[in-house]
Every structure is written in structure tokens, then in C-alpha cells.
Amino acid sequence: MNVRANAFRLNFKKNTPVYQYPLTVTPDEIFEACQVHDILAQKHRHMSKILGAYFPSGQMIFTMNPIAETVIVETSYKG
């Protein structure tokens, strides 16, 4: 199965479940792709413990495991 993200293609074995969830970043003025990418890169280790394998793409996050509840990650960002 192929999933297209903004900058790359992801290949999975046949019948691999992929779950899609909206990504909300607040405050809204932070939502430029490069800023969100930087924030997610800083929090990658923490988020992968919560979500398992995940792939951000724009305002979406794809996971291979279902998420039972809303996940909130608080961080600070300068720049």
C-alpha cells in the first residue's frame, strides 16, 4: 500500500492498517510547515513513545496503531 505525504511516499506491506488523525497546533500563528516540523523533531522521542511509528504530513498525522484518546503534547518554541 502506498501513502503519499507532502514530501515523500511511504510503502507498507499489504493489509497494514494506517490511521489518519488531524494535527492541531496552537496558537494558530505557529502553523507554518517548517515550524511544525521543527517542533515535532524536538519531541520525536516523546511522541513515538505515545504513538508508536507516526508520520506527520501537513495538518495530519498517520500512525500504524489506533489512538484511543486525544493526545496533547505541550512544548515551547522560540523563533
Backbone torsions as a table, in degrees:
resi	resn	phi	psi	omega
1	MET	NA	139.2	177.9
2	ASN	-109.8	133.2	172.8
3	VAL	-120.0	128.4	178.7
4	ARG	-97.7	125.5	173.0
5	ALA	-101.0	178.8	-177.0
6	ASN	-57.3	-41.7	-172.4
7	ALA	-118.4	-2.4	-175.1
8	PHE	-157.5	164.5	177.8
9	ARG	-106.3	139.2	177.9
10	LEU	-109.7	131.4	178.8
11	ASN	-110.2	131.2	179.1
12	PHE	-124.6	158.1	173.5
13	LYS	-65.6	156.1	179.0
14	LYS	-59.0	141.1	179.5
15	ASN	67.8	19.7	173.9
16	THR	-80.8	123.9	179.5
17	PRO	-73.3	138.4	174.9
18	VAL	-129.7	125.0	-178.2
19	TYR	-106.2	140.7	-176.3
20	GLN	-116.6	129.5	-178.8
21	TYR	-133.2	144.0	176.6
22	PRO	-70.7	146.2	177.8
23	LEU	-108.6	120.8	179.2
24	THR	-114.5	126.5	178.4
25	VAL	-119.0	129.3	176.3
26	THR	-125.4	144.2	0.3
27	PRO	-71.0	158.2	-173.5
28	ASP	-60.3	-28.7	-177.2
29	GLU	-68.6	-12.0	177.1
30	ILE	-77.7	-16.3	-169.0
31	PHE	-76.7	63.5	164.4
32	GLU	-106.6	140.9	-172.5
33	ALA	-54.7	-41.9	-177.1
34	CYS	-68.0	-36.1	178.4
35	GLN	-68.3	-44.3	179.1
36	VAL	-63.2	-41.2	177.5
37	HIS	-59.3	-44.1	178.5
38	ASP	-61.9	-44.1	-179.6
39	ILE	-63.7	-46.1	-179.9
40	LEU	-65.0	-35.5	178.1
41	ALA	-64.5	-39.3	178.7
42	GLN	-66.3	-32.9	-175.5
43	LYS	-102.3	12.4	-173.4
44	HIS	-56.9	-48.7	-177.5
45	ARG	-60.4	-45.3	179.5
46	HIS	-63.7	-46.4	-177.3
47	MET	-68.6	-35.5	179.9
48	SER	-69.4	-26.4	173.7
49	LYS	-67.0	-34.7	-179.2
50	ILE	-81.7	-47.4	-170.7
51	LEU	-98.0	-15.1	-170.3
52	GLY	76.5	-147.4	176.9
53	ALA	-68.9	129.0	178.2
54	TYR	-142.2	155.1	-178.6
55	PHE	-136.1	111.2	177.3
56	PRO	-79.9	144.8	176.6
57	SER	-151.9	104.4	-179.1
58	GLY	62.1	-122.4	-179.7
59	GLN	-100.1	25.1	179.7
60	MET	-129.7	153.1	170.2
61	ILE	-125.9	131.7	176.6
62	PHE	-105.2	135.7	177.9
63	THR	-130.5	162.8	176.2
64	MET	-98.7	-3.2	178.5
65	ASN	-125.5	141.2	177.2
66	PRO	-67.7	147.3	177.3
67	ILE	-104.5	120.9	-173.4
68	ALA	-77.0	-26.6	-176.7
69	GLU	-145.3	169.5	179.0
70	THR	-64.0	133.6	178.0
71	VAL	-106.9	125.8	178.2
72	ILE	-118.2	125.8	177.5
73	VAL	-118.8	118.2	179.7
74	GLU	-98.7	137.8	179.1
75	THR	-154.3	169.3	173.1
76	SER	-115.8	153.1	-177.4
77	TYR	-140.8	129.2	176.2
78	LYS	-111.5	137.0	177.0
79	GLY	136.2	NA	NA
